Amino acid sequence: MITEHLITDAAALSALYPAPVARALGKESPVLTPGYVELLAAAPFCIVATHGPAGIDCSPRGDPPGFVQVLDERTLLLPDRRGNNRLDTLRNLLHDPAIALIFLIPGMGEAVRVRGTAVISTDPDLLERCRIQGVLPATVLVVSVDCVYFQCQRALLRSGLWDPAAQVDRSTLPSTGRLQQELGQFTAAQAAEYDATLADYAAATLYEGPTKA
């Protein structure tokens, strides 16, 4: 890497980009306005970013639309379902309560970004609010909102994320079994067996059951 091309200070960075327009800076809100409440109610997917001793981590979360509930204009409730049990997000929050979320709504170009802090709760009443198919989440994250704003649609337009023509045939990409084989976890035969049963296993254990990850 040629170090003379590295940007190492804010002044050099600012010189490369035009100043943001006032509305880009002014669109941040310290509370969830009624419009944002409606958007979150329509979101079936979000990405959760946290920070821990090993660095920054991002993790996907998804459930039926509205799975992240608005308790009030400053508080969100995010269920944590049983998954691979690595607990990266939760362990990070024990180290540093800072959290950031990006919500995506299929067909909508804008994303909703939320920053704040979170605590991990096993409050029975909060768990009950997140029951799906008779199953409670293991824990819930209670997120205190510091800032919410929408991200313009350029990224999703450029990526063609919601364009059906952009969908990739999964069989043309490395399978999860192959990825684990390359890490020495599986033999070729084990990878093939894993891939052959993964879809049925995932469907059967979507909200409960042992982990296959």
C-alpha positions as semicolon CSV with decimal commas, in nm:
position;residue;x (nm);y (nm);z (nm)
1;M;0,000;0,000;0,000
2;I;0,131;0,345;-0,093
3;T;0,112;0,548;0,227
4;E;0,112;0,885;0,051
5;H;-0,241;0,808;-0,068
6;L;-0,377;0,736;0,278
7;I;-0,618;0,982;0,437
8;T;-0,516;1,035;0,798
9;D;-0,686;1,356;0,914
10;A;-1,029;1,516;0,898
11;A;-0,917;1,814;0,689
12;A;-0,783;1,593;0,412
13;L;-1,100;1,387;0,420
14;S;-1,327;1,692;0,401
15;A;-1,134;1,823;0,102
16;L;-1,243;1,520;-0,101
17;Y;-1,616;1,564;-0,047
18;P;-1,857;1,855;-0,077
19;A;-2,007;1,981;0,247
20;P;-2,333;1,804;0,340
21;V;-2,650;1,998;0,275
22;A;-2,842;2,124;0,575
23;R;-3,119;1,867;0,542
24;A;-2,866;1,581;0,558
25;L;-2,745;1,708;0,894
26;G;-3,088;1,811;1,019
27;K;-3,269;1,483;0,954
28;E;-3,147;1,322;1,277
29;S;-3,410;1,286;1,547
30;P;-3,353;1,207;1,917
31;V;-3,690;1,029;1,929
32;L;-3,894;0,789;1,719
33;T;-4,145;1,011;1,540
34;P;-4,479;0,861;1,429
35;G;-4,338;0,810;1,080
36;Y;-4,043;0,612;1,211
37;V;-4,276;0,402;1,426
38;E;-4,468;0,307;1,109
39;L;-4,148;0,219;0,925
40;L;-4,019;-0,003;1,204
41;A;-4,355;-0,181;1,216
42;A;-4,303;-0,274;0,850
43;A;-3,942;-0,393;0,887
44;P;-3,878;-0,770;0,895
45;F;-3,499;-0,742;0,904
46;C;-3,224;-0,545;1,072
47;I;-2,849;-0,553;1,113
48;V;-2,715;-0,505;1,466
49;A;-2,370;-0,356;1,526
50;T;-2,194;-0,381;1,863
51;H;-1,843;-0,343;2,000
52;G;-1,654;-0,582;2,224
53;P;-1,304;-0,685;2,330
54;A;-1,239;-0,844;1,989
55;G;-1,359;-0,537;1,797
56;I;-1,673;-0,443;1,607
57;D;-1,931;-0,705;1,512
58;C;-2,241;-0,702;1,290
59;S;-2,518;-0,957;1,317
60;P;-2,846;-1,003;1,123
61;R;-3,185;-1,026;1,291
62;G;-3,513;-1,114;1,125
63;D;-3,870;-1,210;1,206
64;P;-4,215;-1,112;1,077
65;P;-4,258;-0,735;1,022
66;G;-4,273;-0,542;1,346
67;F;-4,061;-0,789;1,540
68;V;-3,868;-0,494;1,680
69;Q;-4,129;-0,328;1,896
70;V;-4,156;0,037;1,993
71;L;-4,219;0,068;2,366
72;D;-4,212;0,447;2,359
73;E;-4,052;0,723;2,155
74;R;-3,711;0,652;2,308
75;T;-3,721;0,274;2,358
76;L;-3,714;-0,032;2,131
77;L;-3,753;-0,399;2,216
78;L;-3,546;-0,645;2,010
79;P;-3,596;-1,021;2,071
80;D;-3,289;-1,242;2,064
81;R;-3,385;-1,585;1,932
82;R;-3,182;-1,896;1,989
83;G;-2,934;-1,938;1,704
84;N;-2,577;-2,058;1,683
85;N;-2,520;-1,966;2,050
86;R;-2,198;-1,775;1,980
87;L;-2,362;-1,483;2,164
88;D;-2,128;-1,232;1,998
89;T;-2,379;-0,947;2,017
90;L;-2,480;-1,017;2,376
91;R;-2,125;-1,060;2,504
92;N;-2,029;-0,735;2,332
93;L;-2,313;-0,550;2,503
94;L;-2,191;-0,672;2,841
95;H;-1,861;-0,505;2,755
96;D;-2,001;-0,193;2,585
97;P;-2,374;-0,105;2,577
98;A;-2,343;0,099;2,256
99;I;-2,554;-0,038;1,971
100;A;-2,644;0,060;1,616
101;L;-2,916;-0,086;1,396
102;I;-3,002;-0,062;1,028
103;F;-3,357;-0,161;0,931
104;L;-3,446;-0,276;0,579
105;I;-3,797;-0,303;0,437
106;P;-3,836;-0,513;0,119
107;G;-3,913;-0,287;-0,176
108;M;-3,822;0,034;0,007
109;G;-3,501;0,208;-0,096
110;E;-3,443;0,404;0,222
111;A;-3,297;0,236;0,530
112;V;-3,369;0,341;0,888
113;R;-3,067;0,386;1,114
114;V;-3,082;0,386;1,493
115;R;-2,805;0,450;1,744
116;G;-2,827;0,410;2,119
117;T;-2,746;0,180;2,407
118;A;-2,891;-0,156;2,504
119;V;-2,934;-0,382;2,804
120;I;-3,012;-0,754;2,804
121;S;-3,334;-0,852;2,984
122;T;-3,521;-1,169;3,080
123;D;-3,826;-0,976;3,206
124;P;-4,117;-1,223;3,161
125;D;-4,353;-0,952;3,039
126;L;-4,108;-0,836;2,772
127;L;-4,034;-1,192;2,662
128;E;-4,407;-1,258;2,633
129;R;-4,449;-0,962;2,399
130;C;-4,211;-1,137;2,160
131;R;-4,364;-1,484;2,161
132;I;-4,382;-1,639;1,812
133;Q;-4,529;-1,981;1,731
134;G;-4,560;-2,041;2,104
135;V;-4,187;-1,988;2,161
136;L;-4,032;-1,712;2,371
137;P;-3,697;-1,555;2,283
138;A;-3,410;-1,643;2,514
139;T;-3,361;-1,275;2,598
140;V;-3,468;-0,933;2,474
141;L;-3,259;-0,625;2,414
142;V;-3,406;-0,306;2,551
143;V;-3,262;-0,034;2,331
144;S;-3,253;0,328;2,449
145;V;-3,257;0,544;2,138
146;D;-3,013;0,833;2,108
147;C;-3,057;0,907;1,739
148;V;-3,273;0,789;1,448
149;Y;-3,260;0,894;1,085
150;F;-3,322;0,759;0,737
151;Q;-3,049;0,671;0,490
152;C;-3,122;0,779;0,132
153;Q;-3,193;0,510;-0,125
154;R;-2,878;0,540;-0,338
155;A;-2,706;0,233;-0,191
156;L;-3,003;0,005;-0,252
157;L;-3,060;0,150;-0,598
158;R;-2,697;0,093;-0,692
159;S;-2,701;-0,261;-0,558
160;G;-3,034;-0,356;-0,715
161;L;-3,109;-0,540;-0,392
162;W;-3,486;-0,555;-0,442
163;D;-3,468;-0,613;-0,821
164;P;-3,589;-0,968;-0,896
165;A;-3,351;-0,977;-1,192
166;A;-3,059;-0,931;-0,952
167;Q;-3,141;-1,243;-0,750
168;V;-2,855;-1,496;-0,753
169;D;-2,906;-1,869;-0,799
170;R;-2,784;-2,004;-0,463
171;S;-2,651;-2,319;-0,628
172;T;-2,394;-2,114;-0,818
173;L;-2,223;-2,002;-0,495
174;P;-2,020;-2,191;-0,234
175;S;-2,244;-2,385;0,002
176;T;-2,223;-2,358;0,378
177;G;-2,102;-2,717;0,391
178;R;-1,818;-2,635;0,154
179;L;-1,722;-2,329;0,360
180;Q;-1,694;-2,544;0,670
181;Q;-1,503;-2,810;0,475
182;E;-1,249;-2,548;0,370
183;L;-1,199;-2,467;0,740
184;G;-1,130;-2,831;0,818
185;Q;-1,455;-2,889;1,006
186;F;-1,603;-3,135;0,754
187;T;-1,489;-3,399;0,514
188;A;-1,632;-3,378;0,163
189;A;-1,890;-3,643;0,252
190;Q;-1,992;-3,460;0,569
191;A;-2,024;-3,132;0,378
192;A;-2,250;-3,294;0,121
193;E;-2,471;-3,447;0,390
194;Y;-2,488;-3,116;0,576
195;D;-2,594;-2,928;0,263
196;A;-2,852;-3,192;0,168
197;T;-3,036;-3,161;0,501
198;L;-2,979;-2,795;0,589
199;A;-3,295;-2,646;0,435
200;D;-3,527;-2,893;0,609
201;Y;-3,337;-2,858;0,936
202;A;-3,357;-2,479;0,927
203;A;-3,731;-2,487;0,859
204;A;-3,793;-2,737;1,139
205;T;-3,591;-2,544;1,399
206;L;-3,672;-2,187;1,301
207;Y;-3,785;-2,092;1,649
208;E;-3,675;-2,384;1,861
209;G;-3,465;-2,697;1,867
210;P;-3,093;-2,774;1,862
211;T;-2,846;-2,566;1,666
212;K;-2,692;-2,657;1,331
213;A;-2,431;-2,389;1,264
